[in-house]
Amino acid sequence: MKDLSGRTAFITGGAQGIGLGIARRLARAGVKLALVDIDAAALEKARAELEKITEVVTHQLDVRDRDAFAKVADAVEQRLGPVSLLFNNAGVASGVHVSKMNYAMWDWVLGVNLQGVVNGIQTFLPRMIERGAGGHLVNTSSGAGLAPTTAGFLYTTSKYAVVGLSESLRNELQAAGTGIGVSVLCPGPVATGIVSRSLMGRPGASEEINPQAQARLKELDNHLLEHGVPIDAVGEMVLNGILEDRPYIFTDRLVEDLVTERTRNILACLPARSDNSDEAARSKALLAGGGASSSG
């Protein structure tokens, strides 16, 4: 996709952090913006800033709510026209010790980070395919979606899933000749306030997080704000990723060694190569046919 001017973008988590950085850059490229976020005050602030540059509509939305998602999508397209640029960006950070895992935490993290992406895709992608006018999807994962980091198992689970979803969806959309691209954004540390916002919003936070813990979270966010990649720089990277149809968009190389180590471990655990040409041919045929297997 080489020309975004005049198109309509739908950005979840679009009022702050990475979503706002993307929105700012798209606005300067002549894109009409639909920003959704759970934070009404942040939405109002973002709208006041961006409507000076382009046409903007905002809606408060919990991306886990499928019915609300569909209603907002209809309202946006009635106002701004068909959405052909979709940014499934809303997300939460989580850090819970393995001894304290519970269903509420699983449901919260996977509900926002994974199901929110699914809801965005299921809401808009069939419309985009039917219209036949092409488009692009950007799903926000993380460097933790490519190799385990210190982000924790809940977060890592959700972000690995987003990477796999994006890779496979991209391949199938290309094979179908839809003209719709898919990129997965895998940021490292970015200058946002996601840590304290997320942990204060997680299940049971009011009982678990004392003033001292809140202060530590604020300190961590301040560190990211000082040393992380600026959100406007991320917005530029995302725009370039769309224009160049990149499968992956990175903000830094911090996970390079971890990805290399993970790949080595995977290759080392594969079975020895078979000298049986018939078995090799069957394996290639299975992969060519989508790899469907009763064991998976």
N, C-alpha and C positions, 0 to 999 in steps of 0.2 A: 504494500500500500504506500503510495507516494504522495498523495494529496489528501490531507485531512480537513481542509477548510470547508466549512458548511455542514460537516457531519455532526451528529449528536453523540455525546459520550455520557455514559451512566457510570458513576463512580461510587462504590460503597466505601464507607469510611472516608468520605470525600471532603469532610470539613476540617480535617486536621492531619498532621503527620504526613506520611508519604502520599496519601490521597490528595491532600491540599497541594503538595508540590506538583503532582501530576496535573491537577486541575489548573494551576497557574500556567503551566507550560502549554497545555492544550488551548487555553483561552487565548494566548498570544499567537497560536497557530490558526485562529479563526474557528475553533470548534465550539459548538453550543454545549452547555454543561447541565447535567442533572446530577446534583450532589445529594447523596443520602447518608445519614449518620444517625447514631442513637442520641447524640448530644445536640439538643435544640439550640442552645446558646452558641455553640461553635458553628452551626449551620448558618445562623443569622449573621455572624461575623464574616464568614466566608462569602456569603451572598453579597453583603455590602461591599466587599473588596472586589469581587470578580465581575459583578454586573456593570462595572465601569468599563470593562473590556469586551464582554461578550454577553449573549443571552444566557441567563441562569435561572434554573428552578431548583428548589430544595425541598426535601421531604424527610421527616424524622422516620426512621425505619430500623427495626431489629431484623437483621438479615435471616434470622432463624424462622421468622413468621412468613410462611409461604403465601398465605392468602393476602396479607398486607403487601408482600412483594409484588404480586400480580396486579393489585389495585394501583400501586404507585407506578408500576411500569406503564399501565394504560394511561394514567394521568400525564406522565412525562411525554409519551409519544403523541398524545393529543395536543400537547402544548408545543413541543419542540420538533416533532417529526420523528421518523423511525430511528431507533438506536442502532448504530452500526459499530460503535466502539464501546466495549464492555470491560470495566475494570473491577474485578472481584477482589477488593483490597481490604475490606474490614477484617480485623483480626484482634485477638487478645493474646497476651503473653501469660504464661503460667509457670510457676515453680512450686511444686508440692513434693515432699519427700515420699518415697515409695511406700513407707509405712503408714502414710496418711491418705493414700488414694481412696477415692469413693466414686460412686456413680454420678453424683451431682457434679463433680469436677470433670469427669469424662464427658458428660453430656454438655457442659458449658463450653469446654474447649473445642470439642469436635463439632458442636452445634454452630459455633461462630466460624471457626477457622476452616472447616471442611464443608459442613452442610450449607453454610452461607454461600460458599463458592458454587456448590451444586445448585442451590436455589437460583442464583444469578444465571447460571448456564441454562437451566431448564426453563426459566422464564423467558429469556431473550433469544437463545440460539435457534430454536425452531422458527421464530419469526424472521431472523436474519437469513436462514436457509431458504425459507419460502419466498422471500423478496428477491433473492438472487442478486443483490447489489454488493456482495462482498462485505468485508468488515474485519475486525480484529478483536481478540479477547486477550486480556492480560490478567493472569491469576497470580496474586501475591503469595508466595511461599516464603522461603528463608534459606540462608546458608545451611540452617539446621534441617532443611528438607533434602539435603544431599549427603550429609554425614552427621553422625551424632556429635553434638557439642555440649556445652554446659547448660543449654536451654531447658533441659528436662524432658522426660519421656512423653508426657502428655502433649506438649507443644511439638516435639519432634514427630510424633505419630501423625498429628494433623498435617504438618508441613510436608512430610514424605508423601502423603496421600495426594496432596495438591500437585506435587511434581509429577507423579505417575499419571494422574488424571490429565494434566496439561500435555504431557508427551504423547499419550495415546490418542487424545482427542485431536491434537494437531495432525497426527498421521492419518487419522480417519477422514478428517475434513479435507486434507490434501488429496487423498485417494478418491474422494467423492467429487472433486473438482468444484468445491463451493466458493472458492476465492476468499475464504475466511481463514485468517491466520490466528495462531495461538502462541503466546509467549508466556513463560513463567518467570516472574520476578523473584530473584533470590537475594535479598539484601543482607548485608552484614549490619554492623552497628550504624544506626541512622539517628540523627538529632530529632527525636520525638519524645513525647512524654508517655509512651505506651506502657512502661513498666508500672508506674504508680496508678495510672488510669485503670489498667487491667486488674491489678491485684485488689484495688479498692472495689471493683465491680464483681469479683468472683463470688461464688456461693459461700456464705458464712463469713465473709470478709469483716463485717461489722463486729463479730465476736472474736475473730482471730487477730486482727491487726491493731496493735496498741500504738500510742503516740510515738514511742521509740522506733517501732517498725516503720511507721509512716515516714519518719524522718530519714531512715536509711533508704527507703524507696525513693524519696525525693532527692537524696544525694546521688543515687545511681542515675536517675533521670538527668540531673544536672551534669553529671559526667558525660552522658551520651550527647546532651545538647552542646557541650563544649568540644567533644572530640569526635562525635559521629559525623557521617556524611550529611551535609545540609539537604533538607527536603527538596529545595529547588534544583539542586544538582541531580537528585534522583529523578525528578520530573524530566530533566533533559535526557538522562539515560534512557528512560522509558520511551520518550518520543522517538529517539534514534533507534531503539529496538524495534518499534513498530514499523518505522520507515524502511528498515533493513530486514524486516521479517525474521528476527532472531528467535530461535527456540528458547534461549535463556537470556535473561538480563541480570547482570551482576553489578553491584556497587563497589566491590573491592575483590581482592584475591585471598582474603583471610582463611577461607576453607580449603585452599588448594592442597595443602599437605594432608588434611583430613580426608579429602576426596581421593587423593592418591593412595593413602593407606587403606581405605575401605576397598578400593578397586583391587589392590593387591591381595587383600584377604579373600575377596570373592573369587578371584582367579585361582588362588591357591587351594580353594576348597572344591573347585569343580572336579568332576571325575576325570580320570586319565583319558586322553584322546583315543577313540576307537579306530582300529584298523579295518573294521568291517564297513565296506563301502555301502552296503544295503542299509545298515543302521544309520549311517551318516545321511543318506538320501532321505530316509524316513524323517529324520530330525529336521532337515531343511524343509521338507514338505509340510510338516506340522507348523513350523514357524511361518511359512508363507501363507498358511491357511488361518492364521490368527492365534496359533498356539493353544487352541482349546484342548483341555484335558480333564478327565474326571478326577485327577489327583490334585488339581489346583484349587 
